[in-house]
């Protein structure tokens, strides 16, 4: 069974400018939640995401997050497939955990494990 893509992230250097761009271009609803701006695309056909300015490299990027139940099989397999672990599993309080992998071309792929409910 495949793993679903369930979230996207847009990294930028100027959050207000980037938020305005996507909001006006696609009529996305954007709401600030901590250091990120949460994006509601307003569609049952798509996924939602967020916009953030990390304040360090990488500054400009787009990535997607794949839902996982356990990080271990993916972290163990990624290097044998030519990728690498960029950020190990990291907690987002009251939400879950994420990790970043790099694919063989250097693209960022996020893994997301939500809190058990």
Backbone as JSON Lines, residues from 0, in Angstrom:
{"i":0,"aa":"X","n":[0.84,-1.18,0.0],"ca":[0.0,0.0,0.0],"c":[0.88,1.23,0.0]}
{"i":1,"aa":"X","n":[0.59,2.17,-0.87],"ca":[1.35,3.41,-0.95],"c":[1.05,4.34,0.21]}
{"i":2,"aa":"X","n":[1.93,5.3,0.41],"ca":[1.79,6.27,1.48],"c":[1.27,7.58,0.88]}
{"i":3,"aa":"X","n":[0.26,8.22,1.49],"ca":[-0.34,9.43,0.91],"c":[0.47,10.69,1.18]}
{"i":4,"aa":"X","n":[0.49,11.57,0.19],"ca":[0.99,12.93,0.38],"c":[-0.11,13.69,1.1]}
{"i":5,"aa":"X","n":[0.25,14.36,2.22],"ca":[-0.82,14.94,3.02],"c":[-0.59,16.39,3.42]}
{"i":6,"aa":"X","n":[0.52,17.01,3.01],"ca":[0.79,18.39,3.41],"c":[1.89,18.93,2.49]}
{"i":7,"aa":"X","n":[1.91,20.24,2.27],"ca":[3.01,20.86,1.54],"c":[3.57,22.0,2.36]}
{"i":8,"aa":"X","n":[4.8,22.4,2.04],"ca":[5.46,23.51,2.73],"c":[6.18,24.36,1.69]}
{"i":9,"aa":"X","n":[6.04,25.67,1.82],"ca":[6.73,26.62,0.96],"c":[7.65,27.44,1.85]}
{"i":10,"aa":"X","n":[8.94,27.35,1.62],"ca":[9.92,28.13,2.35],"c":[10.26,29.38,1.57]}
{"i":11,"aa":"X","n":[10.48,30.48,2.29],"ca":[10.72,31.75,1.62],"c":[11.59,32.65,2.49]}
{"i":12,"aa":"X","n":[11.99,33.78,1.94],"ca":[12.76,34.76,2.7],"c":[11.89,35.88,3.23]}
{"i":13,"aa":"X","n":[10.71,36.09,2.63],"ca":[9.82,37.18,3.03],"c":[8.4,36.63,3.12]}
{"i":14,"aa":"X","n":[8.02,36.17,4.32],"ca":[6.71,35.53,4.49],"c":[5.54,36.4,4.06]}
{"i":15,"aa":"X","n":[5.45,37.67,4.49],"ca":[4.3,38.48,4.08],"c":[4.18,38.59,2.55]}
{"i":16,"aa":"X","n":[5.28,38.78,1.87],"ca":[5.25,38.89,0.4],"c":[4.79,37.57,-0.22]}
{"i":17,"aa":"X","n":[5.32,36.44,0.27],"ca":[4.97,35.13,-0.28],"c":[3.51,34.79,0.01]}
{"i":18,"aa":"X","n":[3.07,35.09,1.22],"ca":[1.66,34.85,1.57],"c":[0.73,35.65,0.67]}
{"i":19,"aa":"X","n":[1.05,36.91,0.45],"ca":[0.22,37.77,-0.42],"c":[0.18,37.21,-1.84]}
{"i":20,"aa":"X","n":[1.33,36.78,-2.34],"ca":[1.42,36.24,-3.7],"c":[0.47,35.04,-3.87]}
{"i":21,"aa":"X","n":[0.6,34.03,-3.0],"ca":[-0.22,32.83,-3.14],"c":[-1.69,33.08,-2.82]}
{"i":22,"aa":"X","n":[-1.94,33.93,-1.85],"ca":[-3.33,34.26,-1.5],"c":[-4.04,34.93,-2.67]}
{"i":23,"aa":"X","n":[-3.37,35.88,-3.3],"ca":[-4.0,36.6,-4.41],"c":[-4.03,35.77,-5.69]}
{"i":24,"aa":"X","n":[-3.01,34.96,-5.91],"ca":[-2.95,34.15,-7.13],"c":[-4.0,33.04,-7.12]}
{"i":25,"aa":"X","n":[-4.1,32.31,-6.02],"ca":[-4.96,31.13,-5.97],"c":[-6.17,31.27,-5.04]}
{"i":26,"aa":"X","n":[-6.36,32.45,-4.44],"ca":[-7.46,32.68,-3.5],"c":[-7.38,31.72,-2.3]}
{"i":27,"aa":"X","n":[-6.16,31.43,-1.85],"ca":[-5.96,30.59,-0.68],"c":[-6.22,31.41,0.57]}
{"i":28,"aa":"X","n":[-6.82,30.81,1.59],"ca":[-6.99,31.44,2.89],"c":[-5.75,31.13,3.72]}
{"i":29,"aa":"X","n":[-5.13,32.17,4.27],"ca":[-3.88,32.01,5.01],"c":[-4.07,32.58,6.41]}
{"i":30,"aa":"X","n":[-3.72,31.77,7.42],"ca":[-3.88,32.16,8.82],"c":[-2.58,31.89,9.58]}
{"i":31,"aa":"X","n":[-2.13,32.86,10.36],"ca":[-0.88,32.7,11.11],"c":[-1.09,31.8,12.32]}
{"i":32,"aa":"X","n":[-0.16,30.88,12.49],"ca":[-0.18,29.97,13.61],"c":[1.28,29.8,14.05]}
{"i":33,"aa":"X","n":[1.69,30.53,15.06],"ca":[3.09,30.51,15.49],"c":[3.97,31.11,14.41]}
{"i":34,"aa":"X","n":[5.11,30.48,14.14],"ca":[6.03,31.04,13.15],"c":[5.64,30.74,11.7]}
{"i":35,"aa":"X","n":[4.61,29.94,11.5],"ca":[4.19,29.57,10.15],"c":[2.85,30.19,9.81]}
{"i":36,"aa":"X","n":[2.58,30.27,8.54],"ca":[1.27,30.71,8.04],"c":[0.6,29.48,7.43]}
{"i":37,"aa":"X","n":[-0.49,29.06,8.02],"ca":[-1.18,27.86,7.56],"c":[-2.02,28.2,6.34]}
{"i":38,"aa":"X","n":[-1.94,27.35,5.33],"ca":[-2.62,27.57,4.06],"c":[-3.79,26.61,3.94]}
{"i":39,"aa":"X","n":[-4.99,27.16,3.76],"ca":[-6.18,26.38,3.46],"c":[-6.49,26.64,1.99]}
{"i":40,"aa":"X","n":[-6.32,25.62,1.17],"ca":[-6.51,25.79,-0.27],"c":[-7.98,25.87,-0.65]}
{"i":41,"aa":"X","n":[-8.87,25.55,0.3],"ca":[-10.3,25.69,0.07],"c":[-10.89,24.65,-0.87]}
{"i":42,"aa":"X","n":[-10.29,23.47,-0.92],"ca":[-10.78,22.45,-1.84],"c":[-10.72,21.09,-1.19]}
{"i":43,"aa":"X","n":[-11.74,20.27,-1.43],"ca":[-11.72,18.89,-0.96],"c":[-10.83,18.01,-1.85]}
{"i":44,"aa":"X","n":[-10.44,18.52,-3.01],"ca":[-9.64,17.73,-3.94],"c":[-8.14,17.83,-3.66]}
{"i":45,"aa":"X","n":[-7.72,18.83,-2.92],"ca":[-6.29,19.03,-2.72],"c":[-5.89,18.89,-1.27]}
{"i":46,"aa":"X","n":[-4.65,19.25,-0.99],"ca":[-4.12,19.21,0.37],"c":[-3.81,20.64,0.82]}
{"i":47,"aa":"X","n":[-3.74,20.82,2.11],"ca":[-3.37,22.11,2.67],"c":[-1.9,22.09,3.05]}
{"i":48,"aa":"X","n":[-1.37,23.25,3.44],"ca":[0.04,23.31,3.77],"c":[0.36,24.51,4.61]}
{"i":49,"aa":"X","n":[1.62,24.96,4.53],"ca":[2.01,26.17,5.23],"c":[3.17,26.86,4.54]}
{"i":50,"aa":"X","n":[3.34,28.14,4.88],"ca":[4.41,28.98,4.38],"c":[5.25,29.38,5.58]}
{"i":51,"aa":"X","n":[6.58,29.32,5.43],"ca":[7.44,29.68,6.55],"c":[8.74,30.29,6.06]}
{"i":52,"aa":"X","n":[9.32,31.12,6.89],"ca":[10.65,31.66,6.67],"c":[11.53,31.14,7.79]}
{"i":53,"aa":"X","n":[12.44,30.21,7.47],"ca":[13.25,29.56,8.48],"c":[14.28,30.5,9.1]}
{"i":54,"aa":"X","n":[14.74,31.48,8.34],"ca":[15.79,32.36,8.82],"c":[17.18,31.79,8.61]}
{"i":55,"aa":"X","n":[17.29,30.68,7.9],"ca":[18.57,30.05,7.58],"c":[18.36,29.18,6.35]}
{"i":56,"aa":"X","n":[19.42,28.6,5.85],"ca":[19.31,27.71,4.69],"c":[18.52,26.46,5.07]}
{"i":57,"aa":"X","n":[17.73,25.88,4.21],"ca":[17.41,26.4,2.89],"c":[16.41,27.55,3.01]}
{"i":58,"aa":"X","n":[16.6,28.56,2.22],"ca":[15.75,29.74,2.29],"c":[14.53,29.63,1.37]}
{"i":59,"aa":"X","n":[14.73,29.17,0.17],"ca":[13.64,29.04,-0.8],"c":[13.52,27.59,-1.21]}
{"i":60,"aa":"X","n":[12.38,27.01,-0.91],"ca":[12.17,25.6,-1.23],"c":[10.67,25.32,-1.23]}
{"i":61,"aa":"X","n":[10.32,24.23,-1.84],"ca":[8.97,23.67,-1.75],"c":[9.15,22.19,-1.5]}
{"i":62,"aa":"X","n":[8.34,21.66,-0.61],"ca":[8.42,20.24,-0.32],"c":[7.03,19.71,-0.01]}
{"i":63,"aa":"X","n":[6.91,18.43,-0.02],"ca":[5.65,17.79,0.35],"c":[5.95,16.81,1.47]}
{"i":64,"aa":"X","n":[4.91,16.5,2.24],"ca":[5.04,15.57,3.36],"c":[4.23,14.32,3.09]}
{"i":65,"aa":"X","n":[4.85,13.18,3.36],"ca":[4.22,11.87,3.2],"c":[3.88,11.35,4.59]}
{"i":66,"aa":"X","n":[2.65,10.89,4.77],"ca":[2.21,10.35,6.05],"c":[2.86,9.0,6.29]}
{"i":67,"aa":"X","n":[3.47,8.82,7.47],"ca":[4.06,7.53,7.85],"c":[3.6,7.17,9.26]}
{"i":68,"aa":"X","n":[3.57,5.88,9.54],"ca":[3.25,5.41,10.89],"c":[4.51,5.2,11.72]}
{"i":69,"aa":"X","n":[5.65,5.03,11.03],"ca":[6.92,4.74,11.69],"c":[8.03,5.27,10.8]}
{"i":70,"aa":"X","n":[8.94,6.04,11.34],"ca":[10.05,6.6,10.56],"c":[11.11,5.58,10.2]}
{"i":71,"aa":"X","n":[11.29,4.57,11.05],"ca":[12.42,3.66,10.95],"c":[12.62,3.03,9.57]}
{"i":72,"aa":"X","n":[11.6,2.44,8.93],"ca":[11.88,1.79,7.65],"c":[12.36,2.76,6.57]}
{"i":73,"aa":"X","n":[11.9,3.99,6.62],"ca":[12.28,4.98,5.62],"c":[13.67,5.52,5.89]}
{"i":74,"aa":"X","n":[13.99,5.76,7.15],"ca":[15.31,6.25,7.51],"c":[16.37,5.2,7.24]}
{"i":75,"aa":"X","n":[16.03,3.93,7.42],"ca":[16.98,2.85,7.15],"c":[17.19,2.63,5.65]}
{"i":76,"aa":"X","n":[16.22,2.95,4.84],"ca":[16.27,2.65,3.41],"c":[16.81,3.81,2.56]}
{"i":77,"aa":"X","n":[16.67,5.04,3.02],"ca":[16.92,6.2,2.16],"c":[18.34,6.24,1.6]}
{"i":78,"aa":"X","n":[19.36,5.96,2.41],"ca":[20.73,6.05,1.91],"c":[21.05,4.97,0.89]}
{"i":79,"aa":"X","n":[20.49,3.77,1.05],"ca":[20.74,2.7,0.07],"c":[20.12,3.02,-1.28]}
{"i":80,"aa":"X","n":[19.17,3.97,-1.29],"ca":[18.53,4.38,-2.54],"c":[19.16,5.64,-3.13]}
{"i":81,"aa":"X","n":[20.23,6.14,-2.51],"ca":[20.94,7.3,-3.05],"c":[20.54,8.62,-2.41]}
{"i":82,"aa":"X","n":[19.7,8.58,-1.37],"ca":[19.3,9.81,-0.69],"c":[20.0,9.93,0.65]}
{"i":83,"aa":"X","n":[19.55,10.88,1.46],"ca":[20.12,11.02,2.79],"c":[19.12,11.66,3.74]}
{"i":84,"aa":"X","n":[19.34,11.43,5.02],"ca":[18.53,12.04,6.07],"c":[19.06,13.46,6.27]}
{"i":85,"aa":"X","n":[18.18,14.44,6.11],"ca":[18.57,15.84,6.3],"c":[18.25,16.32,7.71]}
{"i":86,"aa":"X","n":[17.07,15.97,8.21],"ca":[16.66,16.3,9.57],"c":[16.03,15.04,10.16]}
{"i":87,"aa":"X","n":[16.57,14.54,11.27],"ca":[15.99,13.34,11.88],"c":[14.61,13.67,12.47]}
{"i":88,"aa":"X","n":[13.87,12.66,12.9],"ca":[12.55,12.92,13.47],"c":[12.61,14.01,14.56]}
{"i":89,"aa":"X","n":[11.75,14.99,14.38],"ca":[11.71,16.18,15.24],"c":[10.28,16.43,15.65]}
{"i":90,"aa":"X","n":[10.08,16.72,16.93],"ca":[8.73,16.93,17.45],"c":[8.21,18.32,17.14]}
{"i":91,"aa":"X","n":[6.95,18.38,16.75],"ca":[6.17,19.62,16.68],"c":[5.14,19.47,17.81]}
{"i":92,"aa":"X","n":[5.31,20.23,18.91],"ca":[4.44,20.03,20.07],"c":[2.95,20.07,19.7]}
{"i":93,"aa":"X","n":[2.22,19.15,20.28],"ca":[0.76,19.02,20.11],"c":[0.34,18.71,18.69]}
{"i":94,"aa":"X","n":[1.25,18.27,17.85],"ca":[0.9,17.97,16.45],"c":[1.44,16.61,15.99]}
{"i":95,"aa":"X","n":[2.73,16.37,16.19],"ca":[3.34,15.14,15.73],"c":[4.83,15.28,15.56]}
{"i":96,"aa":"X","n":[5.39,14.53,14.64],"ca":[6.83,14.56,14.36],"c":[7.03,14.61,12.85]}
{"i":97,"aa":"X","n":[8.13,15.26,12.44],"ca":[8.49,15.28,11.03],"c":[9.97,14.93,10.88]}
{"i":98,"aa":"X","n":[10.35,14.54,9.68],"ca":[11.75,14.35,9.3],"c":[11.87,14.83,7.86]}
{"i":99,"aa":"X","n":[13.07,15.26,7.49],"ca":[13.34,15.63,6.1],"c":[14.36,14.67,5.52]}
{"i":100,"aa":"X","n":[14.07,14.19,4.32],"ca":[15.0,13.36,3.55],"c":[15.39,14.13,2.31]}
{"i":101,"aa":"X","n":[16.59,13.85,1.79],"ca":[17.0,14.38,0.5],"c":[16.96,13.26,-0.5]}
{"i":102,"aa":"X","n":[16.36,13.51,-1.67],"ca":[16.37,12.48,-2.71],"c":[17.71,12.54,-3.44]}
{"i":103,"aa":"X","n":[17.99,11.65,-4.41],"ca":[19.29,11.66,-5.08],"c":[19.63,12.98,-5.78]}
{"i":104,"aa":"X","n":[18.63,13.8,-6.11],"ca":[18.89,15.08,-6.75],"c":[18.92,16.24,-5.77]}
{"i":105,"aa":"X","n":[18.75,15.96,-4.47],"ca":[18.79,17.0,-3.46],"c":[17.44,17.62,-3.13]}
{"i":106,"aa":"X","n":[16.36,17.11,-3.72],"ca":[15.03,17.62,-3.37],"c":[14.66,17.19,-1.96]}
{"i":107,"aa":"X","n":[13.98,18.07,-1.24],"ca":[13.55,17.77,0.12],"c":[12.22,17.04,0.09]}
{"i":108,"aa":"X","n":[12.15,15.93,0.82],"ca":[10.91,15.18,0.98],"c":[10.67,15.08,2.48]}
{"i":109,"aa":"X","n":[9.49,15.5,2.92],"ca":[9.17,15.42,4.34],"c":[8.41,14.16,4.67]}
{"i":110,"aa":"X","n":[8.66,13.64,5.86],"ca":[7.87,12.55,6.42],"c":[7.1,13.14,7.59]}
{"i":111,"aa":"X","n":[5.84,12.77,7.75],"ca":[5.01,13.31,8.82],"c":[4.34,12.17,9.56]}
{"i":112,"aa":"X","n":[4.48,12.16,10.88],"ca":[3.8,11.2,11.74],"c":[2.98,12.01,12.74]}
{"i":113,"aa":"X","n":[1.67,12.07,12.54],"ca":[0.84,12.85,13.47],"c":[0.76,12.17,14.83]}
{"i":114,"aa":"X","n":[0.38,12.96,15.84],"ca":[0.13,12.39,17.16],"c":[-0.96,11.35,17.07]}
{"i":115,"aa":"X","n":[-0.81,10.29,17.84],"ca":[-1.87,9.28,17.91],"c":[-3.08,9.91,18.61]}
{"i":116,"aa":"X","n":[-4.23,9.7,18.07],"ca":[-5.46,10.29,18.65],"c":[-6.32,9.21,19.2]}
